[in-house]
């Protein structure tokens, strides 16, 4: 049990000292608006709900894989 606690403490310490890079999300909503896409259209494209798209855009939740796919979709949208 002591070894497990030491391991967990070491992992938490590494995350505090050297936090992982968080991808930017502040370009998603302006990019969506510039392409004149509705949040409903984006949600339907990704087969998810509008709330997920909204929370990702506002930075209220984090899903790096979705954010990358979303950005690529917006950059290639007509």
mmJSON file of the N, C-alpha and C atoms, coordinates in Angstrom:
{"data_MODEL":{"atom_site":{
"group_PDB":["ATOM","ATOM","ATOM","ATOM","ATOM","ATOM","ATOM","ATOM","ATOM","ATOM","ATOM","ATOM","ATOM","ATOM","ATOM","ATOM","ATOM","ATOM","ATOM","ATOM","ATOM","ATOM","ATOM","ATOM","ATOM","ATOM","ATOM","ATOM","ATOM","ATOM","ATOM","ATOM","ATOM","ATOM","ATOM","ATOM","ATOM","ATOM","ATOM","ATOM","ATOM","ATOM","ATOM","ATOM","ATOM","ATOM","ATOM","ATOM","ATOM","ATOM","ATOM","ATOM","ATOM","ATOM","ATOM","ATOM","ATOM","ATOM","ATOM","ATOM","ATOM","ATOM","ATOM","ATOM","ATOM","ATOM","ATOM","ATOM","ATOM","ATOM","ATOM","ATOM","ATOM","ATOM","ATOM","ATOM","ATOM","ATOM","ATOM","ATOM","ATOM","ATOM","ATOM","ATOM","ATOM","ATOM","ATOM","ATOM","ATOM","ATOM","ATOM","ATOM","ATOM","ATOM","ATOM","ATOM","ATOM","ATOM","ATOM","ATOM","ATOM","ATOM","ATOM","ATOM","ATOM","ATOM","ATOM","ATOM","ATOM","ATOM","ATOM","ATOM","ATOM","ATOM","ATOM","ATOM","ATOM","ATOM","ATOM","ATOM","ATOM","ATOM","ATOM","ATOM","ATOM","ATOM","ATOM","ATOM","ATOM","ATOM","ATOM","ATOM","ATOM","ATOM","ATOM","ATOM","ATOM","ATOM","ATOM","ATOM","ATOM","ATOM","ATOM","ATOM","ATOM","ATOM","ATOM","ATOM","ATOM","ATOM","ATOM","ATOM","ATOM","ATOM","ATOM","ATOM","ATOM","ATOM","ATOM","ATOM","ATOM","ATOM","ATOM","ATOM","ATOM","ATOM","ATOM","ATOM","ATOM","ATOM","ATOM","ATOM","ATOM","ATOM","ATOM","ATOM","ATOM","ATOM","ATOM","ATOM","ATOM","ATOM","ATOM","ATOM","ATOM","ATOM","ATOM","ATOM","ATOM","ATOM","ATOM","ATOM","ATOM","ATOM","ATOM","ATOM","ATOM","ATOM","ATOM","ATOM","ATOM","ATOM","ATOM","ATOM","ATOM","ATOM","ATOM","ATOM","ATOM","ATOM","ATOM","ATOM","ATOM","ATOM","ATOM","ATOM","ATOM","ATOM","ATOM","ATOM","ATOM","ATOM","ATOM","ATOM","ATOM","ATOM","ATOM","ATOM","ATOM","ATOM","ATOM","ATOM","ATOM","ATOM"],
"id":[1,2,3,4,5,6,7,8,9,10,11,12,13,14,15,16,17,18,19,20,21,22,23,24,25,26,27,28,29,30,31,32,33,34,35,36,37,38,39,40,41,42,43,44,45,46,47,48,49,50,51,52,53,54,55,56,57,58,59,60,61,62,63,64,65,66,67,68,69,70,71,72,73,74,75,76,77,78,79,80,81,82,83,84,85,86,87,88,89,90,91,92,93,94,95,96,97,98,99,100,101,102,103,104,105,106,107,108,109,110,111,112,113,114,115,116,117,118,119,120,121,122,123,124,125,126,127,128,129,130,131,132,133,134,135,136,137,138,139,140,141,142,143,144,145,146,147,148,149,150,151,152,153,154,155,156,157,158,159,160,161,162,163,164,165,166,167,168,169,170,171,172,173,174,175,176,177,178,179,180,181,182,183,184,185,186,187,188,189,190,191,192,193,194,195,196,197,198,199,200,201,202,203,204,205,206,207,208,209,210,211,212,213,214,215,216,217,218,219,220,221,222,223,224,225,226,227,228,229,230,231,232,233,234],
"type_symbol":["N","C","C","N","C","C","N","C","C","N","C","C","N","C","C","N","C","C","N","C","C","N","C","C","N","C","C","N","C","C","N","C","C","N","C","C","N","C","C","N","C","C","N","C","C","N","C","C","N","C","C","N","C","C","N","C","C","N","C","C","N","C","C","N","C","C","N","C","C","N","C","C","N","C","C","N","C","C","N","C","C","N","C","C","N","C","C","N","C","C","N","C","C","N","C","C","N","C","C","N","C","C","N","C","C","N","C","C","N","C","C","N","C","C","N","C","C","N","C","C","N","C","C","N","C","C","N","C","C","N","C","C","N","C","C","N","C","C","N","C","C","N","C","C","N","C","C","N","C","C","N","C","C","N","C","C","N","C","C","N","C","C","N","C","C","N","C","C","N","C","C","N","C","C","N","C","C","N","C","C","N","C","C","N","C","C","N","C","C","N","C","C","N","C","C","N","C","C","N","C","C","N","C","C","N","C","C","N","C","C","N","C","C","N","C","C","N","C","C","N","C","C","N","C","C","N","C","C","N","C","C","N","C","C"],
"label_atom_id":["N","CA","C","N","CA","C","N","CA","C","N","CA","C","N","CA","C","N","CA","C","N","CA","C","N","CA","C","N","CA","C","N","CA","C","N","CA","C","N","CA","C","N","CA","C","N","CA","C","N","CA","C","N","CA","C","N","CA","C","N","CA","C","N","CA","C","N","CA","C","N","CA","C","N","CA","C","N","CA","C","N","CA","C","N","CA","C","N","CA","C","N","CA","C","N","CA","C","N","CA","C","N","CA","C","N","CA","C","N","CA","C","N","CA","C","N","CA","C","N","CA","C","N","CA","C","N","CA","C","N","CA","C","N","CA","C","N","CA","C","N","CA","C","N","CA","C","N","CA","C","N","CA","C","N","CA","C","N","CA","C","N","CA","C","N","CA","C","N","CA","C","N","CA","C","N","CA","C","N","CA","C","N","CA","C","N","CA","C","N","CA","C","N","CA","C","N","CA","C","N","CA","C","N","CA","C","N","CA","C","N","CA","C","N","CA","C","N","CA","C","N","CA","C","N","CA","C","N","CA","C","N","CA","C","N","CA","C","N","CA","C","N","CA","C","N","CA","C","N","CA","C","N","CA","C","N","CA","C","N","CA","C","N","CA","C","N","CA","C","N","CA","C"],
"label_alt_id":[null,null,null,null,null,null,null,null,null,null,null,null,null,null,null,null,null,null,null,null,null,null,null,null,null,null,null,null,null,null,null,null,null,null,null,null,null,null,null,null,null,null,null,null,null,null,null,null,null,null,null,null,null,null,null,null,null,null,null,null,null,null,null,null,null,null,null,null,null,null,null,null,null,null,null,null,null,null,null,null,null,null,null,null,null,null,null,null,null,null,null,null,null,null,null,null,null,null,null,null,null,null,null,null,null,null,null,null,null,null,null,null,null,null,null,null,null,null,null,null,null,null,null,null,null,null,null,null,null,null,null,null,null,null,null,null,null,null,null,null,null,null,null,null,null,null,null,null,null,null,null,null,null,null,null,null,null,null,null,null,null,null,null,null,null,null,null,null,null,null,null,null,null,null,null,null,null,null,null,null,null,null,null,null,null,null,null,null,null,null,null,null,null,null,null,null,null,null,null,null,null,null,null,null,null,null,null,null,null,null,null,null,null,null,null,null,null,null,null,null,null,null,null,null,null,null,null,null,null,null,null,null,null,null],
"label_comp_id":["UNK","UNK","UNK","UNK","UNK","UNK","UNK","UNK","UNK","UNK","UNK","UNK","UNK","UNK","UNK","UNK","UNK","UNK","UNK","UNK","UNK","UNK","UNK","UNK","UNK","UNK","UNK","UNK","UNK","UNK","UNK","UNK","UNK","UNK","UNK","UNK","UNK","UNK","UNK","UNK","UNK","UNK","UNK","UNK","UNK","UNK","UNK","UNK","UNK","UNK","UNK","UNK","UNK","UNK","UNK","UNK","UNK","UNK","UNK","UNK","UNK","UNK","UNK","UNK","UNK","UNK","UNK","UNK","UNK","UNK","UNK","UNK","UNK","UNK","UNK","UNK","UNK","UNK","UNK","UNK","UNK","UNK","UNK","UNK","UNK","UNK","UNK","UNK","UNK","UNK","UNK","UNK","UNK","UNK","UNK","UNK","UNK","UNK","UNK","UNK","UNK","UNK","UNK","UNK","UNK","UNK","UNK","UNK","UNK","UNK","UNK","UNK","UNK","UNK","UNK","UNK","UNK","UNK","UNK","UNK","UNK","UNK","UNK","UNK","UNK","UNK","UNK","UNK","UNK","UNK","UNK","UNK","UNK","UNK","UNK","UNK","UNK","UNK","UNK","UNK","UNK","UNK","UNK","UNK","UNK","UNK","UNK","UNK","UNK","UNK","UNK","UNK","UNK","UNK","UNK","UNK","UNK","UNK","UNK","UNK","UNK","UNK","UNK","UNK","UNK","UNK","UNK","UNK","UNK","UNK","UNK","UNK","UNK","UNK","UNK","UNK","UNK","UNK","UNK","UNK","UNK","UNK","UNK","UNK","UNK","UNK","UNK","UNK","UNK","UNK","UNK","UNK","UNK","UNK","UNK","UNK","UNK","UNK","UNK","UNK","UNK","UNK","UNK","UNK","UNK","UNK","UNK","UNK","UNK","UNK","UNK","UNK","UNK","UNK","UNK","UNK","UNK","UNK","UNK","UNK","UNK","UNK","UNK","UNK","UNK","UNK","UNK","UNK","UNK","UNK","UNK","UNK","UNK","UNK"],
"label_asym_id":["A","A","A","A","A","A","A","A","A","A","A","A","A","A","A","A","A","A","A","A","A","A","A","A","A","A","A","A","A","A","A","A","A","A","A","A","A","A","A","A","A","A","A","A","A","A","A","A","A","A","A","A","A","A","A","A","A","A","A","A","A","A","A","A","A","A","A","A","A","A","A","A","A","A","A","A","A","A","A","A","A","A","A","A","A","A","A","A","A","A","A","A","A","A","A","A","A","A","A","A","A","A","A","A","A","A","A","A","A","A","A","A","A","A","A","A","A","A","A","A","A","A","A","A","A","A","A","A","A","A","A","A","A","A","A","A","A","A","A","A","A","A","A","A","A","A","A","A","A","A","A","A","A","A","A","A","A","A","A","A","A","A","A","A","A","A","A","A","A","A","A","A","A","A","A","A","A","A","A","A","A","A","A","A","A","A","A","A","A","A","A","A","A","A","A","A","A","A","A","A","A","A","A","A","A","A","A","A","A","A","A","A","A","A","A","A","A","A","A","A","A","A","A","A","A","A","A","A","A","A","A","A","A","A"],
"label_entity_id":["1","1","1","1","1","1","1","1","1","1","1","1","1","1","1","1","1","1","1","1","1","1","1","1","1","1","1","1","1","1","1","1","1","1","1","1","1","1","1","1","1","1","1","1","1","1","1","1","1","1","1","1","1","1","1","1","1","1","1","1","1","1","1","1","1","1","1","1","1","1","1","1","1","1","1","1","1","1","1","1","1","1","1","1","1","1","1","1","1","1","1","1","1","1","1","1","1","1","1","1","1","1","1","1","1","1","1","1","1","1","1","1","1","1","1","1","1","1","1","1","1","1","1","1","1","1","1","1","1","1","1","1","1","1","1","1","1","1","1","1","1","1","1","1","1","1","1","1","1","1","1","1","1","1","1","1","1","1","1","1","1","1","1","1","1","1","1","1","1","1","1","1","1","1","1","1","1","1","1","1","1","1","1","1","1","1","1","1","1","1","1","1","1","1","1","1","1","1","1","1","1","1","1","1","1","1","1","1","1","1","1","1","1","1","1","1","1","1","1","1","1","1","1","1","1","1","1","1","1","1","1","1","1","1"],
"label_seq_id":[1,1,1,2,2,2,3,3,3,4,4,4,5,5,5,6,6,6,7,7,7,8,8,8,9,9,9,10,10,10,11,11,11,12,12,12,13,13,13,14,14,14,15,15,15,16,16,16,17,17,17,18,18,18,19,19,19,20,20,20,21,21,21,22,22,22,23,23,23,24,24,24,25,25,25,26,26,26,27,27,27,28,28,28,29,29,29,30,30,30,31,31,31,32,32,32,33,33,33,34,34,34,35,35,35,36,36,36,37,37,37,38,38,38,39,39,39,40,40,40,41,41,41,42,42,42,43,43,43,44,44,44,45,45,45,46,46,46,47,47,47,48,48,48,49,49,49,50,50,50,51,51,51,52,52,52,53,53,53,54,54,54,55,55,55,56,56,56,57,57,57,58,58,58,59,59,59,60,60,60,61,61,61,62,62,62,63,63,63,64,64,64,65,65,65,66,66,66,67,67,67,68,68,68,69,69,69,70,70,70,71,71,71,72,72,72,73,73,73,74,74,74,75,75,75,76,76,76,77,77,77,78,78,78],
"pdbx_PDB_ins_code":[null,null,null,null,null,null,null,null,null,null,null,null,null,null,null,null,null,null,null,null,null,null,null,null,null,null,null,null,null,null,null,null,null,null,null,null,null,null,null,null,null,null,null,null,null,null,null,null,null,null,null,null,null,null,null,null,null,null,null,null,null,null,null,null,null,null,null,null,null,null,null,null,null,null,null,null,null,null,null,null,null,null,null,null,null,null,null,null,null,null,null,null,null,null,null,null,null,null,null,null,null,null,null,null,null,null,null,null,null,null,null,null,null,null,null,null,null,null,null,null,null,null,null,null,null,null,null,null,null,null,null,null,null,null,null,null,null,null,null,null,null,null,null,null,null,null,null,null,null,null,null,null,null,null,null,null,null,null,null,null,null,null,null,null,null,null,null,null,null,null,null,null,null,null,null,null,null,null,null,null,null,null,null,null,null,null,null,null,null,null,null,null,null,null,null,null,null,null,null,null,null,null,null,null,null,null,null,null,null,null,null,null,null,null,null,null,null,null,null,null,null,null,null,null,null,null,null,null,null,null,null,null,null,null],
"Cartn_x":[0.833,0.0,0.885,1.965,2.873,3.49,3.844,4.421,3.421,2.182,1.141,0.949,0.92,0.786,1.972,3.169,4.362,4.289,3.822,3.693,2.681,1.53,0.492,0.998,1.652,2.191,3.218,4.043,5.027,4.364,3.299,2.579,1.926,1.29,0.641,1.692,2.809,3.871,4.388,4.59,5.055,4.054,2.769,1.754,1.709,1.987,2.0,3.228,4.38,5.628,5.704,5.291,5.375,4.02,3.047,1.71,1.707,0.825,0.753,0.219,0.607,0.163,-1.306,-2.092,-3.509,-3.699,-4.277,-4.473,-5.427,-5.208,-6.061,-7.431,-8.44,-9.792,-10.467,-9.82,-10.452,-10.671,-10.159,-10.371,-11.566,-12.143,-13.194,-14.486,-14.973,-16.24,-16.136,-15.084,-14.98,-14.853,-14.155,-14.015,-15.356,-16.114,-17.452,-18.344,-18.302,-19.126,-18.688,-17.394,-16.91,-17.333,-17.503,-17.954,-19.482,-20.143,-21.613,-22.261,-21.656,-22.198,-22.926,-24.052,-24.754,-24.173,-24.396,-23.923,-24.662,-25.918,-26.698,-26.076,-25.642,-25.022,-23.718,-22.949,-21.69,-21.971,-22.934,-23.274,-23.778,-24.573,-25.066,-23.93,-22.978,-21.84,-21.049,-20.844,-20.062,-20.916,-22.222,-23.149,-23.052,-23.137,-23.113,-24.165,-24.249,-25.232,-24.597,-25.444,-24.973,-24.258,-24.647,-24.042,-22.554,-22.185,-20.773,-19.976,-20.516,-19.831,-19.678,-20.722,-20.694,-19.677,-19.668,-18.739,-17.287,-17.043,-15.678,-15.266,-16.158,-15.852,-15.581,-16.319,-16.168,-15.072,-14.49,-13.425,-13.932,-15.195,-15.772,-15.505,-15.239,-14.82,-13.709,-13.026,-11.851,-11.949,-11.811,-11.747,-10.818,-9.543,-8.527,-8.742,-9.107,-9.332,-10.48,-11.568,-12.712,-12.341,-11.605,-11.221,-10.363,-9.465,-8.618,-9.466,-10.374,-11.256,-12.166,-12.664,-13.549,-12.819,-11.593,-10.798,-10.528,-10.159,-9.913,-11.181,-12.313,-13.585,-13.857,-13.637,-13.894,-12.936,-11.695,-10.733,-11.01,-11.599,-11.862,-13.301,-14.13,-15.527,-15.606,-16.583,-16.741,-17.298],
"Cartn_y":[-1.179,0.0,1.253,1.207,2.351,2.632,1.581,1.744,2.375,1.969,2.529,4.018,4.375,5.79,6.602,6.055,6.745,6.948,5.917,6.01,7.094,7.089,8.082,9.488,9.646,10.952,11.426,10.515,10.874,11.319,10.627,11.008,12.374,12.613,13.908,15.014,14.764,15.764,16.121,15.115,15.391,16.241,15.986,16.783,18.221,18.408,19.763,20.523,19.884,20.539,20.774,19.798,19.906,19.533,20.462,20.131,19.905,19.038,18.782,20.009,20.138,21.262,21.054,22.081,22.023,22.711,22.015,22.641,23.831,24.807,25.992,25.632,26.276,26.051,27.355,28.485,29.787,30.164,29.387,29.684,28.942,28.015,27.179,27.943,28.698,29.399,30.476,31.324,32.297,31.644,30.524,29.806,29.237,28.71,28.191,29.314,30.466,31.599,32.123,32.131,32.632,31.722,30.431,29.482,29.442,30.218,30.298,28.929,28.179,26.882,27.015,26.366,26.359,25.264,25.416,24.401,23.089,23.204,22.006,21.242,21.953,21.306,20.612,21.264,20.673,19.423,19.512,18.368,17.196,17.488,16.421,15.782,16.587,16.044,15.053,15.399,14.54,13.529,13.522,12.605,12.689,13.919,14.172,15.226,15.647,16.672,18.062,19.068,20.445,20.879,20.307,20.676,20.324,19.193,18.803,19.804,20.172,21.145,22.467,22.901,24.17,24.157,23.086,23.04,22.967,22.312,22.255,23.654,24.341,25.678,26.669,26.556,27.499,27.088,25.921,25.47,24.939,24.578,24.067,22.582,21.885,20.488,20.275,19.179,18.941,17.582,17.604,16.39,16.716,16.478,16.895,16.268,15.003,14.335,14.973,15.271,15.917,17.315,18.06,19.426,19.434,18.475,18.393,18.075,17.099,16.749,17.913,18.609,19.751,20.864,21.149,22.19,21.818,20.577,20.126,20.253,19.879,19.999,21.454,22.341,23.76,24.342,23.941,24.471,24.009,22.81,22.28,22.504,23.091,23.323,24.437,24.323,25.313,26.571],
"Cartn_z":[0.0,0.0,0.0,0.743,0.813,-0.558,-1.288,-2.631,-3.588,-3.476,-4.33,-4.041,-2.77,-2.4,-2.916,-2.813,-3.294,-4.806,-5.521,-6.976,-7.365,-6.716,-7.02,-6.691,-5.573,-5.198,-6.228,-6.725,-7.752,-9.046,-9.452,-10.677,-10.531,-9.398,-9.155,-9.114,-8.472,-8.401,-9.797,-10.648,-12.022,-12.795,-12.598,-13.283,-12.77,-11.5,-10.939,-11.419,-11.392,-11.773,-13.276,-14.062,-15.518,-16.124,-16.084,-16.577,-18.086,-18.558,-20.0,-20.734,-21.976,-22.793,-23.158,-22.921,-23.257,-24.597,-25.575,-26.876,-26.785,-27.618,-27.635,-28.194,-27.678,-28.149,-28.539,-28.275,-28.468,-29.93,-30.862,-32.28,-32.868,-32.125,-32.683,-32.952,-31.981,-32.18,-33.252,-33.26,-34.356,-35.725,-35.789,-37.055,-37.504,-36.558,-36.869,-37.387,-36.738,-37.166,-38.529,-38.801,-40.083,-41.241,-40.95,-41.97,-42.058,-41.205,-41.156,-40.925,-40.014,-39.633,-38.304,-38.192,-36.918,-36.032,-34.741,-33.812,-34.061,-34.48,-34.778,-35.949,-36.991,-38.149,-37.754,-36.909,-36.453,-35.627,-34.717,-33.868,-34.71,-35.722,-36.585,-37.386,-37.833,-38.577,-37.724,-36.464,-35.57,-34.817,-35.102,-34.449,-32.933,-32.438,-31.007,-30.708,-29.468,-29.138,-29.144,-29.221,-29.301,-28.024,-26.904,-25.624,-25.608,-26.177,-26.218,-27.047,-28.199,-29.056,-28.315,-27.653,-26.931,-25.787,-25.01,-23.872,-24.329,-25.461,-26.005,-26.466,-27.171,-27.685,-26.563,-25.482,-24.362,-23.392,-23.593,-22.709,-21.384,-21.313,-20.072,-19.887,-20.979,-20.886,-21.897,-21.76,-22.586,-23.261,-24.563,-25.362,-26.524,-26.32,-27.289,-28.663,-28.697,-29.97,-30.74,-30.035,-30.669,-31.145,-30.332,-30.703,-31.97,-32.092,-33.287,-34.508,-34.388,-35.512,-35.872,-34.87,-35.077,-35.832,-35.404,-36.066,-37.524,-37.78,-39.163,-39.999,-39.43,-40.137,-40.489,-39.545,-39.8,-40.83,-40.805,-41.751,-43.182,-43.315,-44.66,-45.11,-44.243,-44.617,-45.652,-46.516,-47.594,-47.101],
"occupancy":[1.0,1.0,1.0,1.0,1.0,1.0,1.0,1.0,1.0,1.0,1.0,1.0,1.0,1.0,1.0,1.0,1.0,1.0,1.0,1.0,1.0,1.0,1.0,1.0,1.0,1.0,1.0,1.0,1.0,1.0,1.0,1.0,1.0,1.0,1.0,1.0,1.0,1.0,1.0,1.0,1.0,1.0,1.0,1.0,1.0,1.0,1.0,1.0,1.0,1.0,1.0,1.0,1.0,1.0,1.0,1.0,1.0,1.0,1.0,1.0,1.0,1.0,1.0,1.0,1.0,1.0,1.0,1.0,1.0,1.0,1.0,1.0,1.0,1.0,1.0,1.0,1.0,1.0,1.0,1.0,1.0,1.0,1.0,1.0,1.0,1.0,1.0,1.0,1.0,1.0,1.0,1.0,1.0,1.0,1.0,1.0,1.0,1.0,1.0,1.0,1.0,1.0,1.0,1.0,1.0,1.0,1.0,1.0,1.0,1.0,1.0,1.0,1.0,1.0,1.0,1.0,1.0,1.0,1.0,1.0,1.0,1.0,1.0,1.0,1.0,1.0,1.0,1.0,1.0,1.0,1.0,1.0,1.0,1.0,1.0,1.0,1.0,1.0,1.0,1.0,1.0,1.0,1.0,1.0,1.0,1.0,1.0,1.0,1.0,1.0,1.0,1.0,1.0,1.0,1.0,1.0,1.0,1.0,1.0,1.0,1.0,1.0,1.0,1.0,1.0,1.0,1.0,1.0,1.0,1.0,1.0,1.0,1.0,1.0,1.0,1.0,1.0,1.0,1.0,1.0,1.0,1.0,1.0,1.0,1.0,1.0,1.0,1.0,1.0,1.0,1.0,1.0,1.0,1.0,1.0,1.0,1.0,1.0,1.0,1.0,1.0,1.0,1.0,1.0,1.0,1.0,1.0,1.0,1.0,1.0,1.0,1.0,1.0,1.0,1.0,1.0,1.0,1.0,1.0,1.0,1.0,1.0,1.0,1.0,1.0,1.0,1.0,1.0,1.0,1.0,1.0,1.0,1.0,1.0],
"B_iso_or_equiv":[0.0,0.0,0.0,0.0,0.0,0.0,0.0,0.0,0.0,0.0,0.0,0.0,0.0,0.0,0.0,0.0,0.0,0.0,0.0,0.0,0.0,0.0,0.0,0.0,0.0,0.0,0.0,0.0,0.0,0.0,0.0,0.0,0.0,0.0,0.0,0.0,0.0,0.0,0.0,0.0,0.0,0.0,0.0,0.0,0.0,0.0,0.0,0.0,0.0,0.0,0.0,0.0,0.0,0.0,0.0,0.0,0.0,0.0,0.0,0.0,0.0,0.0,0.0,0.0,0.0,0.0,0.0,0.0,0.0,0.0,0.0,0.0,0.0,0.0,0.0,0.0,0.0,0.0,0.0,0.0,0.0,0.0,0.0,0.0,0.0,0.0,0.0,0.0,0.0,0.0,0.0,0.0,0.0,0.0,0.0,0.0,0.0,0.0,0.0,0.0,0.0,0.0,0.0,0.0,0.0,0.0,0.0,0.0,0.0,0.0,0.0,0.0,0.0,0.0,0.0,0.0,0.0,0.0,0.0,0.0,0.0,0.0,0.0,0.0,0.0,0.0,0.0,0.0,0.0,0.0,0.0,0.0,0.0,0.0,0.0,0.0,0.0,0.0,0.0,0.0,0.0,0.0,0.0,0.0,0.0,0.0,0.0,0.0,0.0,0.0,0.0,0.0,0.0,0.0,0.0,0.0,0.0,0.0,0.0,0.0,0.0,0.0,0.0,0.0,0.0,0.0,0.0,0.0,0.0,0.0,0.0,0.0,0.0,0.0,0.0,0.0,0.0,0.0,0.0,0.0,0.0,0.0,0.0,0.0,0.0,0.0,0.0,0.0,0.0,0.0,0.0,0.0,0.0,0.0,0.0,0.0,0.0,0.0,0.0,0.0,0.0,0.0,0.0,0.0,0.0,0.0,0.0,0.0,0.0,0.0,0.0,0.0,0.0,0.0,0.0,0.0,0.0,0.0,0.0,0.0,0.0,0.0,0.0,0.0,0.0,0.0,0.0,0.0,0.0,0.0,0.0,0.0,0.0,0.0],
"pdbx_formal_charge":[null,null,null,null,null,null,null,null,null,null,null,null,null,null,null,null,null,null,null,null,null,null,null,null,null,null,null,null,null,null,null,null,null,null,null,null,null,null,null,null,null,null,null,null,null,null,null,null,null,null,null,null,null,null,null,null,null,null,null,null,null,null,null,null,null,null,null,null,null,null,null,null,null,null,null,null,null,null,null,null,null,null,null,null,null,null,null,null,null,null,null,null,null,null,null,null,null,null,null,null,null,null,null,null,null,null,null,null,null,null,null,null,null,null,null,null,null,null,null,null,null,null,null,null,null,null,null,null,null,null,null,null,null,null,null,null,null,null,null,null,null,null,null,null,null,null,null,null,null,null,null,null,null,null,null,null,null,null,null,null,null,null,null,null,null,null,null,null,null,null,null,null,null,null,null,null,null,null,null,null,null,null,null,null,null,null,null,null,null,null,null,null,null,null,null,null,null,null,null,null,null,null,null,null,null,null,null,null,null,null,null,null,null,null,null,null,null,null,null,null,null,null,null,null,null,null,null,null,null,null,null,null,null,null],
"auth_seq_id":[1,1,1,2,2,2,3,3,3,4,4,4,5,5,5,6,6,6,7,7,7,8,8,8,9,9,9,10,10,10,11,11,11,12,12,12,13,13,13,14,14,14,15,15,15,16,16,16,17,17,17,18,18,18,19,19,19,20,20,20,21,21,21,22,22,22,23,23,23,24,24,24,25,25,25,26,26,26,27,27,27,28,28,28,29,29,29,30,30,30,31,31,31,32,32,32,33,33,33,34,34,34,35,35,35,36,36,36,37,37,37,38,38,38,39,39,39,40,40,40,41,41,41,42,42,42,43,43,43,44,44,44,45,45,45,46,46,46,47,47,47,48,48,48,49,49,49,50,50,50,51,51,51,52,52,52,53,53,53,54,54,54,55,55,55,56,56,56,57,57,57,58,58,58,59,59,59,60,60,60,61,61,61,62,62,62,63,63,63,64,64,64,65,65,65,66,66,66,67,67,67,68,68,68,69,69,69,70,70,70,71,71,71,72,72,72,73,73,73,74,74,74,75,75,75,76,76,76,77,77,77,78,78,78],
"auth_comp_id":["UNK","UNK","UNK","UNK","UNK","UNK","UNK","UNK","UNK","UNK","UNK","UNK","UNK","UNK","UNK","UNK","UNK","UNK","UNK","UNK","UNK","UNK","UNK","UNK","UNK","UNK","UNK","UNK","UNK","UNK","UNK","UNK","UNK","UNK","UNK","UNK","UNK","UNK","UNK","UNK","UNK","UNK","UNK","UNK","UNK","UNK","UNK","UNK","UNK","UNK","UNK","UNK","UNK","UNK","UNK","UNK","UNK","UNK","UNK","UNK","UNK","UNK","UNK","UNK","UNK","UNK","UNK","UNK","UNK","UNK","UNK","UNK","UNK","UNK","UNK","UNK","UNK","UNK","UNK","UNK","UNK","UNK","UNK","UNK","UNK","UNK","UNK","UNK","UNK","UNK","UNK","UNK","UNK","UNK","UNK","UNK","UNK","UNK","UNK","UNK","UNK","UNK","UNK","UNK","UNK","UNK","UNK","UNK","UNK","UNK","UNK","UNK","UNK","UNK","UNK","UNK","UNK","UNK","UNK","UNK","UNK","UNK","UNK","UNK","UNK","UNK","UNK","UNK","UNK","UNK","UNK","UNK","UNK","UNK","UNK","UNK","UNK","UNK","UNK","UNK","UNK","UNK","UNK","UNK","UNK","UNK","UNK","UNK","UNK","UNK","UNK","UNK","UNK","UNK","UNK","UNK","UNK","UNK","UNK","UNK","UNK","UNK","UNK","UNK","UNK","UNK","UNK","UNK","UNK","UNK","UNK","UNK","UNK","UNK","UNK","UNK","UNK","UNK","UNK","UNK","UNK","UNK","UNK","UNK","UNK","UNK","UNK","UNK","UNK","UNK","UNK","UNK","UNK","UNK","UNK","UNK","UNK","UNK","UNK","UNK","UNK","UNK","UNK","UNK","UNK","UNK","UNK","UNK","UNK","UNK","UNK","UNK","UNK","UNK","UNK","UNK","UNK","UNK","UNK","UNK","UNK","UNK","UNK","UNK","UNK","UNK","UNK","UNK","UNK","UNK","UNK","UNK","UNK","UNK"],
"auth_asym_id":["A","A","A","A","A","A","A","A","A","A","A","A","A","A","A","A","A","A","A","A","A","A","A","A","A","A","A","A","A","A","A","A","A","A","A","A","A","A","A","A","A","A","A","A","A","A","A","A","A","A","A","A","A","A","A","A","A","A","A","A","A","A","A","A","A","A","A","A","A","A","A","A","A","A","A","A","A","A","A","A","A","A","A","A","A","A","A","A","A","A","A","A","A","A","A","A","A","A","A","A","A","A","A","A","A","A","A","A","A","A","A","A","A","A","A","A","A","A","A","A","A","A","A","A","A","A","A","A","A","A","A","A","A","A","A","A","A","A","A","A","A","A","A","A","A","A","A","A","A","A","A","A","A","A","A","A","A","A","A","A","A","A","A","A","A","A","A","A","A","A","A","A","A","A","A","A","A","A","A","A","A","A","A","A","A","A","A","A","A","A","A","A","A","A","A","A","A","A","A","A","A","A","A","A","A","A","A","A","A","A","A","A","A","A","A","A","A","A","A","A","A","A","A","A","A","A","A","A","A","A","A","A","A","A"],
"auth_atom_id":["N","CA","C","N","CA","C","N","CA","C","N","CA","C","N","CA","C","N","CA","C","N","CA","C","N","CA","C","N","CA","C","N","CA","C","N","CA","C","N","CA","C","N","CA","C","N","CA","C","N","CA","C","N","CA","C","N","CA","C","N","CA","C","N","CA","C","N","CA","C","N","CA","C","N","CA","C","N","CA","C","N","CA","C","N","CA","C","N","CA","C","N","CA","C","N","CA","C","N","CA","C","N","CA","C","N","CA","C","N","CA","C","N","CA","C","N","CA","C","N","CA","C","N","CA","C","N","CA","C","N","CA","C","N","CA","C","N","CA","C","N","CA","C","N","CA","C","N","CA","C","N","CA","C","N","CA","C","N","CA","C","N","CA","C","N","CA","C","N","CA","C","N","CA","C","N","CA","C","N","CA","C","N","CA","C","N","CA","C","N","CA","C","N","CA","C","N","CA","C","N","CA","C","N","CA","C","N","CA","C","N","CA","C","N","CA","C","N","CA","C","N","CA","C","N","CA","C","N","CA","C","N","CA","C","N","CA","C","N","CA","C","N","CA","C","N","CA","C","N","CA","C","N","CA","C","N","CA","C","N","CA","C","N","CA","C","N","CA","C","N","CA","C"],
"pdbx_PDB_model_num":[1,1,1,1,1,1,1,1,1,1,1,1,1,1,1,1,1,1,1,1,1,1,1,1,1,1,1,1,1,1,1,1,1,1,1,1,1,1,1,1,1,1,1,1,1,1,1,1,1,1,1,1,1,1,1,1,1,1,1,1,1,1,1,1,1,1,1,1,1,1,1,1,1,1,1,1,1,1,1,1,1,1,1,1,1,1,1,1,1,1,1,1,1,1,1,1,1,1,1,1,1,1,1,1,1,1,1,1,1,1,1,1,1,1,1,1,1,1,1,1,1,1,1,1,1,1,1,1,1,1,1,1,1,1,1,1,1,1,1,1,1,1,1,1,1,1,1,1,1,1,1,1,1,1,1,1,1,1,1,1,1,1,1,1,1,1,1,1,1,1,1,1,1,1,1,1,1,1,1,1,1,1,1,1,1,1,1,1,1,1,1,1,1,1,1,1,1,1,1,1,1,1,1,1,1,1,1,1,1,1,1,1,1,1,1,1,1,1,1,1,1,1,1,1,1,1,1,1,1,1,1,1,1,1]
}}}
